[in-house]
């Protein structure tokens, strides 16, 4: 009887599975059956996020986990950005154990304090309390779009210009409030996560500083960190994407993919 291995992959805020680059394809080639989840409020219009709570997101990934995990001998959980916060909260909620599988957090924004976040970022917590304001305010996606690689960044910019439905061009501030609520939950409960965890984080992440990776490494009982030296926040599609993929494969116990030249890699 063959052993079945599966994985639940969770995308980022306003995003799709594009956030995870080639991760699905690479894991499938290694023999892992991957499963995507589209979070509530995603896959449509940014306005759909206004009334969505982090509990809606967490309930969605929990339902997927509880449906899928029993079908596999080994079942891993992975998330990118918001997806990594949800993966952390999910593994704490269901007490995902080392006997069942592992957890991968890609660019987890436990703290929103990267180099591109404005000095007045903390003022959003005051705006949250002004009735209706957070629903109306838009947080725009702007250059560098979390991507250091000039070629990939140009592709993303062209996709936005065409209106491709791969990532929202903006999200309502009310949605950021839900991310902040989820961050608070992760900060309080991360120490109860039991499974082995891989944290992959870029040194130059413009959204979330190394403080996030350092917190998780210090708090989780079984955690290791892979530091990337040539990417911004969207690490699965940026210059270090092959290192990201191979770090995950190694963590799961699979051989690496052969190296390929990264087109348009920026060294500065």
C-alpha positions, -999 to +999 in steps of 0.1 A: +000+000+000+015+033-011+020+062+013+001+094+004+015+128+011-006+160+007-002+197+013-025+226+018-012+258+003-027+292+014-022+324-007-017+359+005-039+390+011-057+400-021-039+373-040-042+340-057-021+309-060+002+331-082+016+342-049+032+308-044+049+308-078+058+273-090+054+257-056+023+236-065+040+223-096+073+215-080+057+197-050+035+177-074+065+165-093+081+154-060+050+133-053+030+156-030-007+161-038-012+199-034-045+216-026-052+253-030-077+273-011-093+305-022-099+326+009-133+343+015-134+377-003-108+367-029-112+358-065-137+385-072-134+423-065-116+441-037-149+454-024-157+417-015-132+420+014-150+448+033-172+425+053-148+396+057-133+388+091-101+368+099-124+343+115-140+337+080-105+330+066-095+308+094-127+288+093-123+283+056-088+268+059-098+248+089-126+232+069-102+224+041-077+209+065-103+187+083-116+174+050-082+167+034-059+157+062-076+124+070-070+113+034-032+114+037-006+096+057+014+128+058-002+162+053+018+195+053+005+231+057+021+261+039+012+297+036+025+329+020+022+363+037-014+364+051-015+327+042+014+321+066-004+338+095-034+316+087-012+285+085+002+293+119-033+299+134-046+267+118-018+245+131-024+259+166-062+254+163-061+218+151-028+209+170-012+198+138+016+175+151+049+162+138+033+128+134+009+143+107+032+167+089+051+200+089+044+237+086+060+262+062+056+299+067+067+321+037+074+358+045+051+357+076+041+393+085+038+389+123+050+425+124+041+450+097+073+471+100+093+467+068+114+494+051+086+505+028+059+509+054+053+546+061+062+562+095+025+569+101+015+532+097+004+530+134-022+557+128-044+531+110-053+518+145-070+552+152-088+552+118-103+518+127-124+534+153-139+561+130-173+546+118-172+536+082-138+550+075-119+517+073-145+504+048-140+533+025-102+538+026-081+519+000-046+505+006-031+505-029-007+479-043+023+499-056+058+495-068+079+476-062+050+452-057+071+432-032+095+421-061+131+430-064+136+412-098+131+439-125+119+415-151+093+399-129+082+433-115+076+445-151+054+414-158+034+421-127+030+458-136+017+448-170-007+424-155-021+451-133-024+475-163-044+448-182-066+442-153-056+405-150-074+388-121-042+375-104-041+399-075-062+428-062-049+462-071-060+475-037-076+462-005-099+481+019-083+493+051-110+472+069-092+442+056-059+453+071-077+456+104-085+419+101-049+411+094-039+431+125-064+410+146-050+378+132-014+390+139-024+396+175-038+360+177-006+346+163+016+366+187-004+352+216-008+316+206+023+307+185+040+290+214+014+263+213+022+252+178+036+216+180+048+207+145+082+213+129+082+247+112+102+263+084+103+301+083+116+315+050+122+353+051+140+379+029+164+402+047+151+431+025+114+423+029+097+457+025+065+447+043+078+428+074+112+430+090+134+402+103+117+407+136+089+384+124+112+355+116+131+361+148+099+361+169+088+328+154+122+311+157+123+321+194+087+312+201+080+280+182+093+248+199+107+234+167+116+260+141+143+268+116+149+299+095+161+302+059+173+338+052+171+351+016+196+378+005+182+389-029+144+393-027+117+415-013+084+402+001+071+381-028+098+354-023+081+327-044+084+347-076+115+368-069+153+364-074+156+337-046+126+316-058+147+285-065+162+287-030+127+290-016+116+259-035+146+239-026+144+248+011+108+235+012+117+203-007+146+197+017+124+204+047+099+178+034+126+153+027+128+155-011+158+162-034+163+197-048+154+208-083+184+215-107+195+251-107+185+274-135+196+309-144+173+335-129+164+360-157+168+397-149+182+391-113+190+423-096+221+424-075+217+459-062 
